[in-house]
Amino acid sequence: VQLVESGGGLVQAGGSLRLSCAASGSTLENYAIGWFRQAPGKEREGVSCISNSDGSTWCADSVKGRFTVSRDNAKNTVYLQINGLKPEDTAVYYCAASWLYTVLTSEYTYWGQGTQVTVSS
C-alpha cells in the first residue's frame, strides 16, 4: 500500500489543520492507521491511531482533546483533525499502516513521506 499525506502548512498558534492520508494499491480499511510526528532533533512519536476493526481510536496524552483521527473508507483516506495548534506541535507528520492496532512504531510497515506542520507563536 502506498500512503500520501497532505494538508500540512504554516499556521498561527490556536489555528487548525486537517491532515489527510490517502492510500493507493490496497484497501485502507484493512489496516490500522497511525499518525506520527517528528520534530527536529527529536525521536518520532506516535500521536494517534485508528483501528482496522471496530473504529477504536487512541491519542497521546499530549494531544488528547485537540487531535481527532477518523477514516473515510469510501475515499480510502484517513484524516487527522488538529485544533488548538501549539508551537510545540511543529513537526513532520507521517501516517503509517499496520495489520495491528498498536502504538508501537515498529509494527507499522507502510509509511508516507510526511507533511510539514509549522506553528508560529
C-alpha positions in Angstrom: 0.0 0.0 0.0 1.2 3.5 -0.8 0.4 6.3 1.5 0.5 10.1 0.7 0.0 12.7 3.4 -1.3 16.2 2.6 -2.7 19.2 4.4 0.3 20.5 6.3 1.3 24.1 6.3 2.2 27.2 8.3 -0.5 28.3 10.8 -0.6 30.5 13.8 -1.0 29.2 17.3 -4.6 28.4 18.0 -5.3 27.5 14.4 -6.5 24.2 12.9 -5.4 21.9 10.2 -6.8 18.7 8.7 -4.2 16.3 7.6 -5.1 13.6 5.0 -3.6 10.2 4.4 -4.6 8.8 1.1 -3.9 5.3 0.1 -3.4 3.5 -3.2 -2.6 0.0 -4.1 -4.7 -1.5 -1.3 -7.9 -1.0 0.7 -7.1 1.1 3.6 -9.8 -0.3 5.8 -7.8 -3.5 6.1 -5.1 -1.6 8.1 -4.8 0.2 11.4 -3.5 3.6 10.6 -1.2 5.6 12.9 -0.2 9.2 12.8 3.3 10.0 14.0 5.3 13.2 14.1 9.0 14.0 14.3 10.3 17.4 15.3 13.9 18.4 14.6 16.3 16.7 16.9 13.7 14.5 18.4 12.6 11.0 18.0 9.5 10.1 16.1 6.5 9.8 18.4 3.0 8.3 17.9 0.2 10.8 18.3 -2.9 9.0 17.2 -4.1 5.8 15.6 -7.4 4.2 14.5 -8.2 0.5 14.3 -9.0 -1.6 11.3 -11.8 -3.5 13.1 -14.1 -1.5 15.3 -13.1 2.1 14.7 -11.4 2.4 18.0 -9.0 5.3 18.3 -6.2 6.4 20.6 -4.5 9.7 21.1 -1.4 10.5 23.0 -1.9 12.5 26.3 -0.1 15.4 24.8 -2.7 15.9 22.0 -5.8 14.5 23.6 -8.7 16.8 23.2 -7.1 18.6 20.3 -6.4 15.8 17.8 -9.1 13.6 16.2 -8.4 10.7 13.9 -11.1 9.4 11.5 -11.4 7.4 8.4 -13.5 7.5 5.2 -13.3 4.1 3.8 -15.2 5.1 0.7 -12.4 7.6 -0.1 -9.6 5.2 1.1 -8.4 8.1 3.3 -7.7 8.7 7.0 -7.8 12.1 8.5 -6.1 13.8 11.4 -8.0 16.9 12.6 -5.8 19.2 14.6 -7.3 22.0 16.6 -5.8 24.5 19.0 -2.3 24.2 17.4 0.7 25.0 19.6 4.2 25.8 18.6 5.3 22.5 20.1 3.2 20.7 17.5 5.6 21.8 14.9 6.9 18.7 13.2 6.8 16.5 10.1 3.7 14.4 10.4 3.6 10.9 9.0 0.8 8.3 8.5 1.6 4.6 8.6 -0.3 1.4 8.1 -0.2 -1.7 10.2 -2.0 -5.0 10.4 -2.1 -4.5 14.1 -3.9 -1.8 16.1 -0.9 -0.6 18.1 1.0 2.5 19.1 4.3 0.7 18.5 6.2 2.4 15.7 8.0 -0.9 14.9 4.7 -2.6 14.0 4.0 -0.2 11.2 5.1 -1.5 7.8 4.0 1.1 5.3 4.8 4.8 5.7 4.0 8.0 3.8 6.6 10.7 3.0 5.3 13.1 5.6 3.8 16.6 5.6 5.3 19.6 7.4 3.3 21.4 10.1 4.7 24.6 11.4 3.0 26.6 14.1 4.0 30.2 14.7 3.6 31.8 18.1 
